[in-house]
Amino acid sequence: MSRTYKAAGVDIERGAALVEAIKPLARATARSGVVGGLGGFGAFFDPAAAGHEDPVLVAATDGVGTKLKLAIATGKHDTVGIDLVAMCVNDLVVQGAEPLFFLDYFASGRLDLKVAKAVISGIADGCREAGCALIGGETAEMPGFYSDGDYDLAGFAVGAVARDAMLTGKKVAAGDAVLALASSGLHANGFSLVRKIVSDSGFELSDPAPFAPKRKLGAALLTPTRIYVRSCLAALKAGGITAFAHITGGGLLENIPRVLPGGLAVALDAASWHLPPVFRWLMREGRVPRAEMARIFNCGIGMVAIVRADAANRVAAALKKSGETVWRAGDVVRASKGGARVTLRNLEDAWRG
């Protein structure tokens, strides 16, 4: 009895059809520096043509995590690609780098062209927003590895920064101001807990969201991660930035210390912003302690900019001009021996359930 790859569950023709379908999406993200198009064994990019003559390259990779489960459950696949790009390019810009190009990995048990195209359409949307080119990727059909209807995503981004403009956090000093940039929601972190809370609450994803009654719960939770690339690059031009921190898994408490030199800490004032309704609902419905919220979620702050105090107003103005909601959330202070690297004062009053 003869055997074929298609009979084993892998349809090469369907994969080829997807490549043809997404070529226009990739072309729409083209920027200076792109050499060639999709379909080769690799993708070329010329940094000099993109205006970088002697750059340091910065690379980042990430995924979307179990937020994908909500996309699959709701049948809404057009925004998780934005999440994928955001999680990668936001990690580049915190190091002062301009994102140049992006590659994706899409794997499923059985390739559904409609779903795959919707996902990759979101990836292309994210790339356009970030100003980087979608220059390649991999689509894997893996029957027996993924359950029917399931898929997974990973993203890879490369950016460039001048050697004398790298942001490493080494210039952060006590007295620097901490500016907060508002998040668009949960972004793409903490969804294992989010899904558990939703399941235990008895709500269906098709129900009105308790924190946003005009939207369905599933759609509200799928609000895509905000991309901060253009605004942060504009803030860098304003001068005075000593560090950025992208608030991802680990929340406020774990991410900000990643850019602080030894001996320094950040004191945030929880009363300086209103905890967004989605976080307030999760905290109340899931009975999540306040400190745990700050360790898991962004709690309304998707990006932190640490700036010299004398430049705070100038940088805040540049960020606002680029469309960000910005406020001063705290300051860099001397760390006490054995003390926390991030403290949140007024937490009990500001984050009442």
Residue pairs with C-beta under 8 A, 6 or more apart in sequence:
5 11
5 12
6 12
6 13
8 143
9 109
9 110
9 141
9 143
9 144
10 141
10 143
11 111
11 141
14 111
14 113
14 141
15 111
15 139
15 141
17 113
18 111
18 113
18 116
18 117
18 120
18 139
19 38
19 39
19 139
21 113
21 117
22 38
22 117
22 120
22 121
22 124
23 37
23 38
23 39
25 117
25 120
25 121
25 123
25 124
25 134
26 37
26 38
26 124
26 133
26 134
26 135
27 37
28 124
28 128
29 102
29 124
29 127
29 128
29 132
29 133
29 134
30 133
31 50
31 100
31 131
31 132
31 133
32 49
32 50
32 51
33 45
33 46
33 47
33 48
33 49
33 50
33 100
33 101
33 133
34 44
34 45
34 101
34 133
34 135
35 44
35 45
35 46
35 49
36 43
36 44
38 135
38 136
40 136
42 136
43 101
43 103
43 135
43 136
44 135
45 100
45 101
45 133
45 135
45 158
47 53
47 55
47 57
47 100
47 160
50 100
50 160
52 98
52 100
52 160
52 162
54 162
54 163
55 160
55 161
55 162
55 163
56 97
56 160
56 161
56 162
56 163
56 166
57 158
57 159
57 160
58 92
58 95
58 97
58 158
58 159
58 160
58 161
59 156
59 157
59 158
59 159
60 88
60 89
60 91
60 92
60 156
60 157
60 158
60 159
61 88
61 154
61 155
61 156
61 157
62 84
62 87
62 88
62 91
62 154
62 155
63 84
63 87
63 152
63 153
63 154
63 155
64 80
64 83
64 84
64 87
64 153
64 188
65 188
65 189
65 191
65 192
65 249
66 191
66 192
66 195
67 80
67 83
67 186
67 188
67 191
67 221
67 222
68 80
68 151
68 152
68 153
69 191
69 195
70 191
70 195
70 205
70 218
70 221
70 222
71 77
71 79
71 80
71 222
72 149
72 150
72 151
73 205
73 218
74 205
74 206
74 216
74 218
74 219
74 222
76 218
76 219
76 222
77 115
77 118
77 119
77 122
78 118
78 119
78 121
78 122
79 122
79 222
79 223
79 224
80 119
80 122
80 153
80 222
80 224
81 104
81 119
81 120
81 121
81 122
81 123
81 124
81 125
81 126
81 153
82 122
82 123
82 125
82 126
82 129
82 224
82 225
82 227
83 122
83 126
83 187
83 188
83 224
83 225
84 104
84 122
84 123
84 126
84 153
84 154
84 155
84 188
85 102
85 123
85 126
85 127
85 129
85 130
85 132
85 155
85 157
85 227
86 126
86 130
86 187
86 188
86 224
86 225
86 226
86 227
87 155
87 187
87 188
87 225
87 248
88 99
88 102
88 155
88 156
88 157
89 99
89 102
89 126
89 130
89 132
89 157
89 159
89 227
89 229
90 225
90 227
90 228
90 229
90 246
90 248
90 302
90 303
91 157
91 246
91 248
92 98
92 99
92 157
92 158
92 159
92 229
93 99
93 159
93 228
93 229
93 232
93 233
93 244
94 167
94 232
94 243
94 244
94 245
94 246
94 259
94 303
95 159
95 161
95 166
95 167
95 168
95 244
96 161
96 165
96 166
96 167
96 236
97 159
97 160
97 161
98 131
98 159
98 160
98 161
98 229
98 233
99 130
99 131
99 132
99 157
99 158
99 159
99 229
100 132
100 133
100 158
100 159
100 160
101 132
101 133
101 134
101 135
101 157
101 158
102 123
102 126
102 127
102 130
102 132
102 133
102 134
102 135
102 155
102 156
102 157
102 158
103 134
103 135
103 136
103 137
103 138
103 155
103 156
103 157
104 120
104 123
104 134
104 137
104 138
104 153
104 154
104 155
104 156
105 137
105 138
105 140
105 152
105 153
105 154
105 155
105 156
106 116
106 119
106 120
106 137
106 138
106 139
106 140
106 151
106 152
106 153
107 139
107 140
107 141
107 142
107 145
107 146
107 151
107 152
107 153
108 115
108 116
108 140
108 141
108 142
108 146
108 150
108 151
108 152
109 141
109 142
109 143
109 144
109 145
109 146
109 147
109 148
109 149
109 150
109 151
110 141
110 143
110 148
111 139
111 141
112 149
115 151
116 139
116 151
119 151
119 153
120 137
122 224
123 134
123 155
124 134
126 224
126 227
127 133
127 134
129 227
129 229
129 230
130 227
130 229
130 230
131 229
131 230
132 157
132 159
146 152
161 167
165 236
167 241
167 242
167 243
167 244
167 259
168 243
168 259
169 242
169 243
169 258
169 259
169 260
169 261
169 306
170 261
171 242
171 243
172 242
172 243
172 259
172 260
172 261
172 264
172 306
172 332
173 242
173 264
173 308
173 332
174 264
174 332
174 333
174 334
175 309
175 331
175 332
176 242
176 306
176 307
176 308
176 309
176 331
176 332
177 306
177 307
177 308
177 309
177 312
177 328
177 331
177 332
178 266
178 268
178 304
178 305
178 306
178 328
178 329
178 330
178 331
178 332
179 304
179 305
179 306
179 307
179 312
179 315
179 316
179 319
179 326
179 327
179 328
179 329
180 272
180 273
180 300
180 301
180 303
180 304
180 326
180 327
180 328
180 329
181 226
181 228
181 231
181 301
181 302
181 303
181 304
181 305
181 319
181 324
181 325
181 326
182 226
182 273
182 300
182 301
182 302
182 324
182 325
182 326
183 226
183 247
183 276
183 298
183 300
183 301
183 302
183 303
184 223
184 224
184 225
184 226
184 302
185 220
185 221
185 223
185 276
185 278
186 194
186 221
186 223
186 278
186 279
186 297
186 298
187 225
187 226
187 247
187 248
187 298
187 302
188 225
188 248
189 248
189 249
189 251
189 296
189 297
189 298
190 249
190 251
190 296
190 297
193 282
193 286
193 288
193 296
194 221
194 282
196 286
197 282
197 285
197 286
197 288
198 205
198 217
198 221
200 286
201 285
201 286
203 210
203 217
204 217
205 216
205 217
205 218
205 221
206 216
206 217
206 218
207 216
207 217
208 214
208 215
208 216
208 217
209 215
209 216
209 217
209 219
209 220
209 221
209 278
210 217
210 281
210 285
211 220
211 277
211 278
211 280
211 281
212 220
212 277
212 278
220 278
221 278
225 302
226 302
226 303
228 246
228 302
228 303
228 324
230 322
231 318
231 319
231 322
231 323
231 324
232 244
232 303
232 305
232 319
234 318
234 319
234 321
234 322
235 241
235 305
235 315
235 318
235 319
235 322
237 318
238 311
238 314
238 315
238 317
238 318
239 311
239 314
239 315
240 307
240 308
240 310
240 311
240 312
240 314
240 315
241 305
241 306
241 307
241 311
241 315
242 306
242 307
242 308
243 259
243 260
243 305
243 306
244 259
244 303
244 304
244 305
244 306
245 255
245 256
245 258
245 259
245 303
245 304
245 306
246 255
246 302
246 303
247 255
247 256
247 298
247 301
247 302
247 303
247 304
248 255
248 298
249 296
250 295
250 296
251 293
251 294
251 295
251 296
251 297
251 298
251 299
252 268
252 294
252 295
252 298
252 299
252 301
252 342
252 344
253 291
253 294
253 295
253 340
253 341
253 342
254 295
255 304
256 266
256 304
256 341
256 342
257 265
257 266
257 341
257 342
259 306
260 266
260 332
260 341
263 334
263 335
264 332
264 333
264 334
264 335
264 341
265 332
265 333
265 334
265 335
265 336
265 339
265 340
265 341
265 342
265 343
266 306
266 330
266 331
266 332
266 333
266 341
266 342
266 343
267 330
267 331
267 333
267 342
267 343
267 345
268 329
268 330
268 342
268 343
268 344
268 345
269 329
269 330
269 344
269 345
269 346
270 344
270 345
270 346
270 347
270 349
270 350
270 351
271 345
271 346
271 349
271 350
272 327
272 328
272 329
272 330
273 300
273 301
273 327
273 329
274 300
275 283
275 299
275 300
275 350
275 351
276 299
276 300
279 293
279 297
279 299
279 300
280 351
280 353
282 288
282 293
282 297
283 290
283 293
283 351
283 353
284 353
288 296
290 344
290 347
290 348
290 351
291 347
293 299
293 351
294 342
294 344
294 347
301 329
304 329
305 315
305 319
305 326
306 332
307 315
312 328
316 326
316 327
316 328
319 326
320 326
335 341
